[in-house]
Amino acid sequence: MKGLFILKSLHLIKSIEKNQKKIIEFVEQFSEAQELFIHNLDEVAKVTFMYIIKVTLFYFIPYLVIRSFGIQFNSVQLRF
């Protein structure tokens, strides 16, 4: 918790104890979320798969619309 003392000396935080409690609560919540994640890997896999499908469709639909207008993609030119 040396970082909290440095932040206090720089007057970026007011109370070391208050911020220390927040950090401890955050770490505990993170640990709980990690346990839920580990025990529900099948649900995580389903959500990940559905997200991949969602993103694929999100980018594939404009392609289908452009193709419906008869535009052919012979070469792709990306300009940044």
mmCIF file of the N, C-alpha and C atoms, coordinates in Angstrom:
data_MODEL
# 
_entry.id   MODEL 
# 
loop_
_atom_site.group_PDB 
_atom_site.id 
_atom_site.type_symbol 
_atom_site.label_atom_id 
_atom_site.label_alt_id 
_atom_site.label_comp_id 
_atom_site.label_asym_id 
_atom_site.label_entity_id 
_atom_site.label_seq_id 
_atom_site.pdbx_PDB_ins_code 
_atom_site.Cartn_x 
_atom_site.Cartn_y 
_atom_site.Cartn_z 
_atom_site.occupancy 
_atom_site.B_iso_or_equiv 
_atom_site.pdbx_formal_charge 
_atom_site.auth_seq_id 
_atom_site.auth_comp_id 
_atom_site.auth_asym_id 
_atom_site.auth_atom_id 
_atom_site.pdbx_PDB_model_num 
ATOM 1   N N  . MET A 1 1  ? 0.802   -1.183  0.000   1.00 0.00 ? 1  MET A N  1 
ATOM 2   C CA . MET A 1 1  ? 0.000   0.000   0.000   1.00 0.00 ? 1  MET A CA 1 
ATOM 3   C C  . MET A 1 1  ? 0.857   1.263   0.000   1.00 0.00 ? 1  MET A C  1 
ATOM 4   N N  . LYS A 1 2  ? 2.090   1.108   -0.453  1.00 0.00 ? 2  LYS A N  1 
ATOM 5   C CA . LYS A 1 2  ? 2.978   2.272   -0.536  1.00 0.00 ? 2  LYS A CA 1 
ATOM 6   C C  . LYS A 1 2  ? 2.437   3.300   -1.522  1.00 0.00 ? 2  LYS A C  1 
ATOM 7   N N  . GLY A 1 3  ? 1.739   2.795   -2.535  1.00 0.00 ? 3  GLY A N  1 
ATOM 8   C CA . GLY A 1 3  ? 1.177   3.697   -3.534  1.00 0.00 ? 3  GLY A CA 1 
ATOM 9   C C  . GLY A 1 3  ? 0.195   4.682   -2.930  1.00 0.00 ? 3  GLY A C  1 
ATOM 10  N N  . LEU A 1 4  ? -0.573  4.233   -1.931  1.00 0.00 ? 4  LEU A N  1 
ATOM 11  C CA . LEU A 1 4  ? -1.519  5.138   -1.277  1.00 0.00 ? 4  LEU A CA 1 
ATOM 12  C C  . LEU A 1 4  ? -0.795  6.252   -0.527  1.00 0.00 ? 4  LEU A C  1 
ATOM 13  N N  . PHE A 1 5  ? 0.336   5.923   0.094   1.00 0.00 ? 5  PHE A N  1 
ATOM 14  C CA . PHE A 1 5  ? 1.110   6.949   0.798   1.00 0.00 ? 5  PHE A CA 1 
ATOM 15  C C  . PHE A 1 5  ? 1.682   7.974   -0.189  1.00 0.00 ? 5  PHE A C  1 
ATOM 16  N N  . ILE A 1 6  ? 2.098   7.494   -1.347  1.00 0.00 ? 6  ILE A N  1 
ATOM 17  C CA . ILE A 1 6  ? 2.619   8.404   -2.375  1.00 0.00 ? 6  ILE A CA 1 
ATOM 18  C C  . ILE A 1 6  ? 1.503   9.323   -2.869  1.00 0.00 ? 6  ILE A C  1 
ATOM 19  N N  . LEU A 1 7  ? 0.319   8.739   -3.123  1.00 0.00 ? 7  LEU A N  1 
ATOM 20  C CA . LEU A 1 7  ? -0.809  9.556   -3.580  1.00 0.00 ? 7  LEU A CA 1 
ATOM 21  C C  . LEU A 1 7  ? -1.240  10.556  -2.514  1.00 0.00 ? 7  LEU A C  1 
ATOM 22  N N  . LYS A 1 8  ? -1.158  10.166  -1.255  1.00 0.00 ? 8  LYS A N  1 
ATOM 23  C CA . LYS A 1 8  ? -1.502  11.083  -0.154  1.00 0.00 ? 8  LYS A CA 1 
ATOM 24  C C  . LYS A 1 8  ? -0.502  12.227  -0.082  1.00 0.00 ? 8  LYS A C  1 
ATOM 25  N N  . SER A 1 9  ? 0.780   11.902  -0.256  1.00 0.00 ? 9  SER A N  1 
ATOM 26  C CA . SER A 1 9  ? 1.792   12.960  -0.190  1.00 0.00 ? 9  SER A CA 1 
ATOM 27  C C  . SER A 1 9  ? 1.675   13.926  -1.364  1.00 0.00 ? 9  SER A C  1 
ATOM 28  N N  . LEU A 1 10 ? 1.140   13.457  -2.481  1.00 0.00 ? 10 LEU A N  1 
ATOM 29  C CA . LEU A 1 10 ? 0.927   14.319  -3.645  1.00 0.00 ? 10 LEU A CA 1 
ATOM 30  C C  . LEU A 1 10 ? -0.429  15.034  -3.576  1.00 0.00 ? 10 LEU A C  1 
ATOM 31  N N  . HIS A 1 11 ? -1.162  14.813  -2.501  1.00 0.00 ? 11 HIS A N  1 
ATOM 32  C CA . HIS A 1 11 ? -2.473  15.415  -2.275  1.00 0.00 ? 11 HIS A CA 1 
ATOM 33  C C  . HIS A 1 11 ? -3.494  15.007  -3.345  1.00 0.00 ? 11 HIS A C  1 
ATOM 34  N N  . LEU A 1 12 ? -3.363  13.777  -3.840  1.00 0.00 ? 12 LEU A N  1 
ATOM 35  C CA . LEU A 1 12 ? -4.327  13.263  -4.809  1.00 0.00 ? 12 LEU A CA 1 
ATOM 36  C C  . LEU A 1 12 ? -5.457  12.504  -4.128  1.00 0.00 ? 12 LEU A C  1 
ATOM 37  N N  . ILE A 1 13 ? -5.220  12.019  -2.921  1.00 0.00 ? 13 ILE A N  1 
ATOM 38  C CA . ILE A 1 13 ? -6.265  11.396  -2.121  1.00 0.00 ? 13 ILE A CA 1 
ATOM 39  C C  . ILE A 1 13 ? -6.244  12.019  -0.728  1.00 0.00 ? 13 ILE A C  1 
ATOM 40  N N  . LYS A 1 14 ? -7.395  11.952  -0.046  1.00 0.00 ? 14 LYS A N  1 
ATOM 41  C CA . LYS A 1 14 ? -7.481  12.550  1.288   1.00 0.00 ? 14 LYS A CA 1 
ATOM 42  C C  . LYS A 1 14 ? -7.278  11.522  2.392   1.00 0.00 ? 14 LYS A C  1 
ATOM 43  N N  . SER A 1 15 ? -7.893  10.353  2.244   1.00 0.00 ? 15 SER A N  1 
ATOM 44  C CA . SER A 1 15 ? -7.879  9.371   3.316   1.00 0.00 ? 15 SER A CA 1 
ATOM 45  C C  . SER A 1 15 ? -7.287  8.057   2.831   1.00 0.00 ? 15 SER A C  1 
ATOM 46  N N  . ILE A 1 16 ? -6.229  7.631   3.470   1.00 0.00 ? 16 ILE A N  1 
ATOM 47  C CA . ILE A 1 16 ? -5.603  6.361   3.114   1.00 0.00 ? 16 ILE A CA 1 
ATOM 48  C C  . ILE A 1 16 ? -6.516  5.204   3.511   1.00 0.00 ? 16 ILE A C  1 
ATOM 49  N N  . GLU A 1 17 ? -7.118  5.280   4.691   1.00 0.00 ? 17 GLU A N  1 
ATOM 50  C CA . GLU A 1 17 ? -7.961  4.201   5.190   1.00 0.00 ? 17 GLU A CA 1 
ATOM 51  C C  . GLU A 1 17 ? -9.174  3.971   4.290   1.00 0.00 ? 17 GLU A C  1 
ATOM 52  N N  . LYS A 1 18 ? -9.812  5.063   3.864   1.00 0.00 ? 18 LYS A N  1 
ATOM 53  C CA . LYS A 1 18 ? -10.993 4.965   3.011   1.00 0.00 ? 18 LYS A CA 1 
ATOM 54  C C  . LYS A 1 18 ? -10.639 4.310   1.677   1.00 0.00 ? 18 LYS A C  1 
ATOM 55  N N  . ASN A 1 19 ? -9.536  4.722   1.086   1.00 0.00 ? 19 ASN A N  1 
ATOM 56  C CA . ASN A 1 19 ? -9.122  4.153   -0.196  1.00 0.00 ? 19 ASN A CA 1 
ATOM 57  C C  . ASN A 1 19 ? -8.634  2.720   -0.033  1.00 0.00 ? 19 ASN A C  1 
ATOM 58  N N  . GLN A 1 20 ? -8.030  2.418   1.106   1.00 0.00 ? 20 GLN A N  1 
ATOM 59  C CA . GLN A 1 20 ? -7.579  1.058   1.366   1.00 0.00 ? 20 GLN A CA 1 
ATOM 60  C C  . GLN A 1 20 ? -8.786  0.124   1.463   1.00 0.00 ? 20 GLN A C  1 
ATOM 61  N N  . LYS A 1 21 ? -9.863  0.575   2.101   1.00 0.00 ? 21 LYS A N  1 
ATOM 62  C CA . LYS A 1 21 ? -11.090 -0.219  2.181   1.00 0.00 ? 21 LYS A CA 1 
ATOM 63  C C  . LYS A 1 21 ? -11.678 -0.454  0.798   1.00 0.00 ? 21 LYS A C  1 
ATOM 64  N N  . LYS A 1 22 ? -11.655 0.577   -0.047  1.00 0.00 ? 22 LYS A N  1 
ATOM 65  C CA . LYS A 1 22 ? -12.175 0.437   -1.412  1.00 0.00 ? 22 LYS A CA 1 
ATOM 66  C C  . LYS A 1 22 ? -11.367 -0.596  -2.197  1.00 0.00 ? 22 LYS A C  1 
ATOM 67  N N  . ILE A 1 23 ? -10.064 -0.575  -2.029  1.00 0.00 ? 23 ILE A N  1 
ATOM 68  C CA . ILE A 1 23 ? -9.206  -1.526  -2.742  1.00 0.00 ? 23 ILE A CA 1 
ATOM 69  C C  . ILE A 1 23 ? -9.479  -2.942  -2.273  1.00 0.00 ? 23 ILE A C  1 
ATOM 70  N N  . ILE A 1 24 ? -9.616  -3.124  -0.959  1.00 0.00 ? 24 ILE A N  1 
ATOM 71  C CA . ILE A 1 24 ? -9.895  -4.452  -0.412  1.00 0.00 ? 24 ILE A CA 1 
ATOM 72  C C  . ILE A 1 24 ? -11.245 -4.960  -0.907  1.00 0.00 ? 24 ILE A C  1 
ATOM 73  N N  . GLU A 1 25 ? -12.272 -4.104  -0.928  1.00 0.00 ? 25 GLU A N  1 
ATOM 74  C CA . GLU A 1 25 ? -13.589 -4.490  -1.438  1.00 0.00 ? 25 GLU A CA 1 
ATOM 75  C C  . GLU A 1 25 ? -13.511 -4.869  -2.913  1.00 0.00 ? 25 GLU A C  1 
ATOM 76  N N  . PHE A 1 26 ? -12.751 -4.105  -3.692  1.00 0.00 ? 26 PHE A N  1 
ATOM 77  C CA . PHE A 1 26 ? -12.611 -4.395  -5.115  1.00 0.00 ? 26 PHE A CA 1 
ATOM 78  C C  . PHE A 1 26 ? -11.948 -5.752  -5.328  1.00 0.00 ? 26 PHE A C  1 
ATOM 79  N N  . VAL A 1 27 ? -10.910 -6.040  -4.567  1.00 0.00 ? 27 VAL A N  1 
ATOM 80  C CA . VAL A 1 27 ? -10.212 -7.320  -4.709  1.00 0.00 ? 27 VAL A CA 1 
ATOM 81  C C  . VAL A 1 27 ? -11.132 -8.471  -4.313  1.00 0.00 ? 27 VAL A C  1 
ATOM 82  N N  . GLU A 1 28 ? -11.935 -8.288  -3.273  1.00 0.00 ? 28 GLU A N  1 
ATOM 83  C CA . GLU A 1 28 ? -12.875 -9.329  -2.867  1.00 0.00 ? 28 GLU A CA 1 
ATOM 84  C C  . GLU A 1 28 ? -13.931 -9.562  -3.943  1.00 0.00 ? 28 GLU A C  1 
ATOM 85  N N  . GLN A 1 29 ? -14.463 -8.497  -4.528  1.00 0.00 ? 29 GLN A N  1 
ATOM 86  C CA . GLN A 1 29 ? -15.448 -8.634  -5.601  1.00 0.00 ? 29 GLN A CA 1 
ATOM 87  C C  . GLN A 1 29 ? -14.828 -9.311  -6.815  1.00 0.00 ? 29 GLN A C  1 
ATOM 88  N N  . PHE A 1 30 ? -13.582 -8.968  -7.111  1.00 0.00 ? 30 PHE A N  1 
ATOM 89  C CA . PHE A 1 30 ? -12.895 -9.588  -8.238  1.00 0.00 ? 30 PHE A CA 1 
ATOM 90  C C  . PHE A 1 30 ? -12.730 -11.078 -8.001  1.00 0.00 ? 30 PHE A C  1 
ATOM 91  N N  . SER A 1 31 ? -12.381 -11.449 -6.782  1.00 0.00 ? 31 SER A N  1 
ATOM 92  C CA . SER A 1 31 ? -12.207 -12.866 -6.450  1.00 0.00 ? 31 SER A CA 1 
ATOM 93  C C  . SER A 1 31 ? -13.522 -13.630 -6.593  1.00 0.00 ? 31 SER A C  1 
ATOM 94  N N  . GLU A 1 32 ? -14.616 -13.029 -6.131  1.00 0.00 ? 32 GLU A N  1 
ATOM 95  C CA . GLU A 1 32 ? -15.925 -13.661 -6.264  1.00 0.00 ? 32 GLU A CA 1 
ATOM 96  C C  . GLU A 1 32 ? -16.301 -13.830 -7.731  1.00 0.00 ? 32 GLU A C  1 
ATOM 97  N N  . ALA A 1 33 ? -16.068 -12.810 -8.526  1.00 0.00 ? 33 ALA A N  1 
ATOM 98  C CA . ALA A 1 33 ? -16.384 -12.885 -9.964  1.00 0.00 ? 33 ALA A CA 1 
ATOM 99  C C  . ALA A 1 33 ? -15.531 -13.937 -10.651 1.00 0.00 ? 33 ALA A C  1 
ATOM 100 N N  . GLN A 1 34 ? -14.292 -14.051 -10.238 1.00 0.00 ? 34 GLN A N  1 
ATOM 101 C CA . GLN A 1 34 ? -13.405 -15.055 -10.811 1.00 0.00 ? 34 GLN A CA 1 
ATOM 102 C C  . GLN A 1 34 ? -13.895 -16.458 -10.487 1.00 0.00 ? 34 GLN A C  1 
ATOM 103 N N  . GLU A 1 35 ? -14.362 -16.672 -9.266  1.00 0.00 ? 35 GLU A N  1 
ATOM 104 C CA . GLU A 1 35 ? -14.915 -17.971 -8.883  1.00 0.00 ? 35 GLU A CA 1 
ATOM 105 C C  . GLU A 1 35 ? -16.160 -18.295 -9.700  1.00 0.00 ? 35 GLU A C  1 
ATOM 106 N N  . LEU A 1 36 ? -17.053 -17.315 -9.879  1.00 0.00 ? 36 LEU A N  1 
ATOM 107 C CA . LEU A 1 36 ? -18.240 -17.530 -10.707 1.00 0.00 ? 36 LEU A CA 1 
ATOM 108 C C  . LEU A 1 36 ? -17.860 -17.874 -12.138 1.00 0.00 ? 36 LEU A C  1 
ATOM 109 N N  . PHE A 1 37 ? -16.864 -17.186 -12.646 1.00 0.00 ? 37 PHE A N  1 
ATOM 110 C CA . PHE A 1 37 ? -16.391 -17.421 -14.008 1.00 0.00 ? 37 PHE A CA 1 
ATOM 111 C C  . PHE A 1 37 ? -15.865 -18.842 -14.152 1.00 0.00 ? 37 PHE A C  1 
ATOM 112 N N  . ILE A 1 38 ? -15.074 -19.281 -13.199 1.00 0.00 ? 38 ILE A N  1 
ATOM 113 C CA . ILE A 1 38 ? -14.466 -20.616 -13.271 1.00 0.00 ? 38 ILE A CA 1 
ATOM 114 C C  . ILE A 1 38 ? -15.530 -21.704 -13.165 1.00 0.00 ? 38 ILE A C  1 
ATOM 115 N N  . HIS A 1 39 ? -16.541 -21.504 -12.314 1.00 0.00 ? 39 HIS A N  1 
ATOM 116 C CA . HIS A 1 39 ? -17.553 -22.535 -12.094 1.00 0.00 ? 39 HIS A CA 1 
ATOM 117 C C  . HIS A 1 39 ? -18.633 -22.538 -13.164 1.00 0.00 ? 39 HIS A C  1 
ATOM 118 N N  . ASN A 1 40 ? -18.664 -21.548 -14.041 1.00 0.00 ? 40 ASN A N  1 
ATOM 119 C CA . ASN A 1 40 ? -19.681 -21.474 -15.096 1.00 0.00 ? 40 ASN A CA 1 
ATOM 120 C C  . ASN A 1 40 ? -19.035 -21.348 -16.471 1.00 0.00 ? 40 ASN A C  1 
ATOM 121 N N  . LEU A 1 41 ? -18.044 -22.167 -16.735 1.00 0.00 ? 41 LEU A N  1 
ATOM 122 C CA . LEU A 1 41 ? -17.343 -22.070 -18.024 1.00 0.00 ? 41 LEU A CA 1 
ATOM 123 C C  . LEU A 1 41 ? -18.243 -22.393 -19.203 1.00 0.00 ? 41 LEU A C  1 
ATOM 124 N N  . ASP A 1 42 ? -19.223 -23.288 -19.011 1.00 0.00 ? 42 ASP A N  1 
ATOM 125 C CA . ASP A 1 42 ? -20.126 -23.589 -20.125 1.00 0.00 ? 42 ASP A CA 1 
ATOM 126 C C  . ASP A 1 42 ? -20.972 -22.376 -20.500 1.00 0.00 ? 42 ASP A C  1 
ATOM 127 N N  . GLU A 1 43 ? -21.419 -21.622 -19.506 1.00 0.00 ? 43 GLU A N  1 
ATOM 128 C CA . GLU A 1 43 ? -22.170 -20.399 -19.785 1.00 0.00 ? 43 GLU A CA 1 
ATOM 129 C C  . GLU A 1 43 ? -21.295 -19.344 -20.449 1.00 0.00 ? 43 GLU A C  1 
ATOM 130 N N  . VAL A 1 44 ? -20.061 -19.251 -20.010 1.00 0.00 ? 44 VAL A N  1 
ATOM 131 C CA . VAL A 1 44 ? -19.123 -18.297 -20.608 1.00 0.00 ? 44 VAL A CA 1 
ATOM 132 C C  . VAL A 1 44 ? -18.879 -18.660 -22.067 1.00 0.00 ? 44 VAL A C  1 
ATOM 133 N N  . ALA A 1 45 ? -18.747 -19.937 -22.349 1.00 0.00 ? 45 ALA A N  1 
ATOM 134 C CA . ALA A 1 45 ? -18.546 -20.387 -23.730 1.00 0.00 ? 45 ALA A CA 1 
ATOM 135 C C  . ALA A 1 45 ? -19.755 -20.049 -24.593 1.00 0.00 ? 45 ALA A C  1 
ATOM 136 N N  . LYS A 1 46 ? -20.967 -20.239 -24.051 1.00 0.00 ? 46 LYS A N  1 
ATOM 137 C CA . LYS A 1 46 ? -22.184 -19.910 -24.809 1.00 0.00 ? 46 LYS A CA 1 
ATOM 138 C C  . LYS A 1 46 ? -22.252 -18.416 -25.114 1.00 0.00 ? 46 LYS A C  1 
ATOM 139 N N  . VAL A 1 47 ? -21.971 -17.598 -24.110 1.00 0.00 ? 47 VAL A N  1 
ATOM 140 C CA . VAL A 1 47 ? -22.027 -16.151 -24.303 1.00 0.00 ? 47 VAL A CA 1 
ATOM 141 C C  . VAL A 1 47 ? -20.974 -15.706 -25.313 1.00 0.00 ? 47 VAL A C  1 
ATOM 142 N N  . THR A 1 48 ? -19.783 -16.281 -25.231 1.00 0.00 ? 48 THR A N  1 
ATOM 143 C CA . THR A 1 48 ? -18.715 -15.940 -26.177 1.00 0.00 ? 48 THR A CA 1 
ATOM 144 C C  . THR A 1 48 ? -19.110 -16.324 -27.599 1.00 0.00 ? 48 THR A C  1 
ATOM 145 N N  . PHE A 1 49 ? -19.674 -17.509 -27.761 1.00 0.00 ? 49 PHE A N  1 
ATOM 146 C CA . PHE A 1 49 ? -20.114 -17.957 -29.080 1.00 0.00 ? 49 PHE A CA 1 
ATOM 147 C C  . PHE A 1 49 ? -21.195 -17.034 -29.640 1.00 0.00 ? 49 PHE A C  1 
ATOM 148 N N  . MET A 1 50 ? -22.161 -16.666 -28.800 1.00 0.00 ? 50 MET A N  1 
ATOM 149 C CA . MET A 1 50 ? -23.227 -15.776 -29.254 1.00 0.00 ? 50 MET A CA 1 
ATOM 150 C C  . MET A 1 50 ? -22.685 -14.391 -29.612 1.00 0.00 ? 50 MET A C  1 
ATOM 151 N N  . TYR A 1 51 ? -21.697 -13.927 -28.872 1.00 0.00 ? 51 TYR A N  1 
ATOM 152 C CA . TYR A 1 51 ? -21.087 -12.631 -29.184 1.00 0.00 ? 51 TYR A CA 1 
ATOM 153 C C  . TYR A 1 51 ? -20.369 -12.680 -30.532 1.00 0.00 ? 51 TYR A C  1 
ATOM 154 N N  . ILE A 1 52 ? -19.679 -13.780 -30.802 1.00 0.00 ? 52 ILE A N  1 
ATOM 155 C CA . ILE A 1 52 ? -18.995 -13.924 -32.091 1.00 0.00 ? 52 ILE A CA 1 
ATOM 156 C C  . ILE A 1 52 ? -20.009 -13.933 -33.231 1.00 0.00 ? 52 ILE A C  1 
ATOM 157 N N  . ILE A 1 53 ? -21.117 -14.635 -33.056 1.00 0.00 ? 53 ILE A N  1 
ATOM 158 C CA . ILE A 1 53 ? -22.179 -14.656 -34.062 1.00 0.00 ? 53 ILE A CA 1 
ATOM 159 C C  . ILE A 1 53 ? -22.740 -13.246 -34.258 1.00 0.00 ? 53 ILE A C  1 
ATOM 160 N N  . LYS A 1 54 ? -22.979 -12.539 -33.160 1.00 0.00 ? 54 LYS A N  1 
ATOM 161 C CA . LYS A 1 54 ? -23.532 -11.183 -33.230 1.00 0.00 ? 54 LYS A CA 1 
ATOM 162 C C  . LYS A 1 54 ? -22.617 -10.247 -34.014 1.00 0.00 ? 54 LYS A C  1 
ATOM 163 N N  . VAL A 1 55 ? -21.335 -10.271 -33.712 1.00 0.00 ? 55 VAL A N  1 
ATOM 164 C CA . VAL A 1 55 ? -20.390 -9.385  -34.387 1.00 0.00 ? 55 VAL A CA 1 
ATOM 165 C C  . VAL A 1 55 ? -20.257 -9.763  -35.857 1.00 0.00 ? 55 VAL A C  1 
ATOM 166 N N  . THR A 1 56 ? -20.246 -11.051 -36.141 1.00 0.00 ? 56 THR A N  1 
ATOM 167 C CA . THR A 1 56 ? -20.158 -11.502 -37.532 1.00 0.00 ? 56 THR A CA 1 
ATOM 168 C C  . THR A 1 56 ? -21.357 -11.000 -38.334 1.00 0.00 ? 56 THR A C  1 
ATOM 169 N N  . LEU A 1 57 ? -22.545 -11.167 -37.784 1.00 0.00 ? 57 LEU A N  1 
ATOM 170 C CA . LEU A 1 57 ? -23.734 -10.688 -38.486 1.00 0.00 ? 57 LEU A CA 1 
ATOM 171 C C  . LEU A 1 57 ? -23.754 -9.172  -38.605 1.00 0.00 ? 57 LEU A C  1 
ATOM 172 N N  . PHE A 1 58 ? -23.269 -8.493  -37.580 1.00 0.00 ? 58 PHE A N  1 
ATOM 173 C CA . PHE A 1 58 ? -23.239 -7.033  -37.596 1.00 0.00 ? 58 PHE A CA 1 
ATOM 174 C C  . PHE A 1 58 ? -22.420 -6.513  -38.776 1.00 0.00 ? 58 PHE A C  1 
ATOM 175 N N  . TYR A 1 59 ? -21.322 -7.189  -39.088 1.00 0.00 ? 59 TYR A N  1 
ATOM 176 C CA . TYR A 1 59 ? -20.487 -6.751  -40.202 1.00 0.00 ? 59 TYR A CA 1 
ATOM 177 C C  . TYR A 1 59 ? -20.864 -7.415  -41.525 1.00 0.00 ? 59 TYR A C  1 
ATOM 178 N N  . PHE A 1 60 ? -21.588 -8.525  -41.485 1.00 0.00 ? 60 PHE A N  1 
ATOM 179 C CA . PHE A 1 60 ? -21.947 -9.227  -42.710 1.00 0.00 ? 60 PHE A CA 1 
ATOM 180 C C  . PHE A 1 60 ? -23.179 -8.609  -43.372 1.00 0.00 ? 60 PHE A C  1 
ATOM 181 N N  . ILE A 1 61 ? -24.082 -8.049  -42.593 1.00 0.00 ? 61 ILE A N  1 
ATOM 182 C CA . ILE A 1 61 ? -25.306 -7.460  -43.153 1.00 0.00 ? 61 ILE A CA 1 
ATOM 183 C C  . ILE A 1 61 ? -25.000 -6.294  -44.100 1.00 0.00 ? 61 ILE A C  1 
ATOM 184 N N  . PRO A 1 62 ? -24.111 -5.352  -43.768 1.00 0.00 ? 62 PRO A N  1 
ATOM 185 C CA . PRO A 1 62 ? -23.790 -4.309  -44.754 1.00 0.00 ? 62 PRO A CA 1 
ATOM 186 C C  . PRO A 1 62 ? -23.200 -4.871  -46.046 1.00 0.00 ? 62 PRO A C  1 
ATOM 187 N N  . TYR A 1 63 ? -22.422 -5.938  -45.917 1.00 0.00 ? 63 TYR A N  1 
ATOM 188 C CA . TYR A 1 63 ? -21.866 -6.585  -47.111 1.00 0.00 ? 63 TYR A CA 1 
ATOM 189 C C  . TYR A 1 63 ? -22.998 -7.114  -47.993 1.00 0.00 ? 63 TYR A C  1 
ATOM 190 N N  . LEU A 1 64 ? -23.990 -7.746  -47.386 1.00 0.00 ? 64 LEU A N  1 
ATOM 191 C CA . LEU A 1 64 ? -25.122 -8.262  -48.158 1.00 0.00 ? 64 LEU A CA 1 
ATOM 192 C C  . LEU A 1 64 ? -25.916 -7.144  -48.812 1.00 0.00 ? 64 LEU A C  1 
ATOM 193 N N  . VAL A 1 65 ? -26.077 -6.028  -48.120 1.00 0.00 ? 65 VAL A N  1 
ATOM 194 C CA . VAL A 1 65 ? -26.800 -4.885  -48.693 1.00 0.00 ? 65 VAL A CA 1 
ATOM 195 C C  . VAL A 1 65 ? -26.048 -4.349  -49.903 1.00 0.00 ? 65 VAL A C  1 
ATOM 196 N N  . ILE A 1 66 ? -24.736 -4.198  -49.789 1.00 0.00 ? 66 ILE A N  1 
ATOM 197 C CA . ILE A 1 66 ? -23.932 -3.706  -50.910 1.00 0.00 ? 66 ILE A CA 1 
ATOM 198 C C  . ILE A 1 66 ? -23.999 -4.673  -52.085 1.00 0.00 ? 66 ILE A C  1 
ATOM 199 N N  . ARG A 1 67 ? -23.926 -5.972  -51.784 1.00 0.00 ? 67 ARG A N  1 
ATOM 200 C CA . ARG A 1 67 ? -24.023 -6.964  -52.857 1.00 0.00 ? 67 ARG A CA 1 
ATOM 201 C C  . ARG A 1 67 ? -25.408 -6.937  -53.503 1.00 0.00 ? 67 ARG A C  1 
ATOM 202 N N  . SER A 1 68 ? -26.443 -6.607  -52.750 1.00 0.00 ? 68 SER A N  1 
ATOM 203 C CA . SER A 1 68 ? -27.793 -6.562  -53.314 1.00 0.00 ? 68 SER A CA 1 
ATOM 204 C C  . SER A 1 68 ? -27.940 -5.435  -54.329 1.00 0.00 ? 68 SER A C  1 
ATOM 205 N N  . PHE A 1 69 ? -27.100 -4.393  -54.229 1.00 0.00 ? 69 PHE A N  1 
ATOM 206 C CA . PHE A 1 69 ? -27.095 -3.322  -55.217 1.00 0.00 ? 69 PHE A CA 1 
ATOM 207 C C  . PHE A 1 69 ? -26.262 -3.671  -56.435 1.00 0.00 ? 69 PHE A C  1 
ATOM 208 N N  . GLY A 1 70 ? -25.645 -4.836  -56.445 1.00 0.00 ? 70 GLY A N  1 
ATOM 209 C CA . GLY A 1 70 ? -24.891 -5.305  -57.596 1.00 0.00 ? 70 GLY A CA 1 
ATOM 210 C C  . GLY A 1 70 ? -23.450 -4.834  -57.626 1.00 0.00 ? 70 GLY A C  1 
ATOM 211 N N  . ILE A 1 71 ? -22.947 -4.330  -56.537 1.00 0.00 ? 71 ILE A N  1 
ATOM 212 C CA . ILE A 1 71 ? -21.556 -3.870  -56.488 1.00 0.00 ? 71 ILE A CA 1 
ATOM 213 C C  . ILE A 1 71 ? -20.647 -5.074  -56.260 1.00 0.00 ? 71 ILE A C  1 
ATOM 214 N N  . GLN A 1 72 ? -19.634 -5.190  -57.114 1.00 0.00 ? 72 GLN A N  1 
ATOM 215 C CA . GLN A 1 72 ? -18.680 -6.295  -57.001 1.00 0.00 ? 72 GLN A CA 1 
ATOM 216 C C  . GLN A 1 72 ? -17.414 -5.813  -56.302 1.00 0.00 ? 72 GLN A C  1 
ATOM 217 N N  . PHE A 1 73 ? -16.854 -6.655  -55.491 1.00 0.00 ? 73 PHE A N  1 
ATOM 218 C CA . PHE A 1 73 ? -15.589 -6.351  -54.835 1.00 0.00 ? 73 PHE A CA 1 
ATOM 219 C C  . PHE A 1 73 ? -14.480 -7.106  -55.544 1.00 0.00 ? 73 PHE A C  1 
ATOM 220 N N  . ASN A 1 74 ? -13.809 -6.446  -56.479 1.00 0.00 ? 74 ASN A N  1 
ATOM 221 C CA . ASN A 1 74 ? -12.701 -7.079  -57.161 1.00 0.00 ? 74 ASN A CA 1 
ATOM 222 C C  . ASN A 1 74 ? -11.402 -6.927  -56.355 1.00 0.00 ? 74 ASN A C  1 
ATOM 223 N N  . SER A 1 75 ? -11.232 -5.772  -55.782 1.00 0.00 ? 75 SER A N  1 
ATOM 224 C CA . SER A 1 75 ? -10.076 -5.540  -54.929 1.00 0.00 ? 75 SER A CA 1 
ATOM 225 C C  . SER A 1 75 ? -10.508 -4.626  -53.806 1.00 0.00 ? 75 SER A C  1 
ATOM 226 N N  . VAL A 1 76 ? -9.937  -4.848  -52.684 1.00 0.00 ? 76 VAL A N  1 
ATOM 227 C CA . VAL A 1 76 ? -10.274 -4.038  -51.521 1.00 0.00 ? 76 VAL A CA 1 
ATOM 228 C C  . VAL A 1 76 ? -9.159  -3.032  -51.316 1.00 0.00 ? 76 VAL A C  1 
ATOM 229 N N  . GLN A 1 77 ? -9.529  -1.765  -51.218 1.00 0.00 ? 77 GLN A N  1 
ATOM 230 C CA . GLN A 1 77 ? -8.562  -0.720  -50.972 1.00 0.00 ? 77 GLN A CA 1 
ATOM 231 C C  . GLN A 1 77 ? -8.928  -0.033  -49.670 1.00 0.00 ? 77 GLN A C  1 
ATOM 232 N N  . LEU A 1 78 ? -8.039  -0.134  -48.724 1.00 0.00 ? 78 LEU A N  1 
ATOM 233 C CA . LEU A 1 78 ? -8.259  0.520   -47.437 1.00 0.00 ? 78 LEU A CA 1 
ATOM 234 C C  . LEU A 1 78 ? -7.424  1.767   -47.384 1.00 0.00 ? 78 LEU A C  1 
ATOM 235 N N  . ARG A 1 79 ? -8.050  2.873   -47.067 1.00 0.00 ? 79 ARG A N  1 
ATOM 236 C CA . ARG A 1 79 ? -7.347  4.138   -46.955 1.00 0.00 ? 79 ARG A CA 1 
ATOM 237 C C  . ARG A 1 79 ? -7.512  4.661   -45.537 1.00 0.00 ? 79 ARG A C  1 
ATOM 238 N N  . PHE A 1 80 ? -6.401  4.976   -44.937 1.00 0.00 ? 80 PHE A N  1 
ATOM 239 C CA . PHE A 1 80 ? -6.430  5.494   -43.568 1.00 0.00 ? 80 PHE A CA 1 
ATOM 240 C C  . PHE A 1 80 ? -5.923  6.912   -43.555 1.00 0.00 ? 80 PHE A C  1 
# 
